[in-house]
Amino acid sequence: MDKKFRVFATCDIGEAIDLLRKRGYDVEVYPLPQPPPKSLIVEKVKSGIDGLITTLRDAIDAEIFEGGKGTMKVVAQFA
């Protein structure tokens, strides 16, 4: 059985989440209206997610990319 592609989204981006799930992706969405703390984003990328969906409000920097080194394949910004 193939491993599911794991994605963390820092907010609900609407229909796109459903489309990803229909394609078989394991998508986790941060549930609160305010941005997630940077420490949570770092924790998620270190946990081995394959993809990260962010918005302009999220502090994405070298620490995030370093945390996902070796496992994270894509970072997409919804803006």
Phi, psi and omega in degrees: 000135180287146176289136176288141176287118183265131182231139172243126177251132183282356174197169178284120181253025173077220186302332182301325178298313179298320179297317178297316180296321178297332179275002176098005179283145174267104187249126174250133182243130175297124191275346186268156182288331178278160181297149176290151176297147180303324180300326178290319179298316178299316179301316181295316181292326177290338180286351176103023176296154178269328183221148179231126176250124184235177172231177180299336184283346184274138179276092180256121183215193183301325180300320178295311181296321179295321179297330181264005183303128178094341181233317183287125185259335185207143170235123180240141178250127177265110183220000000 
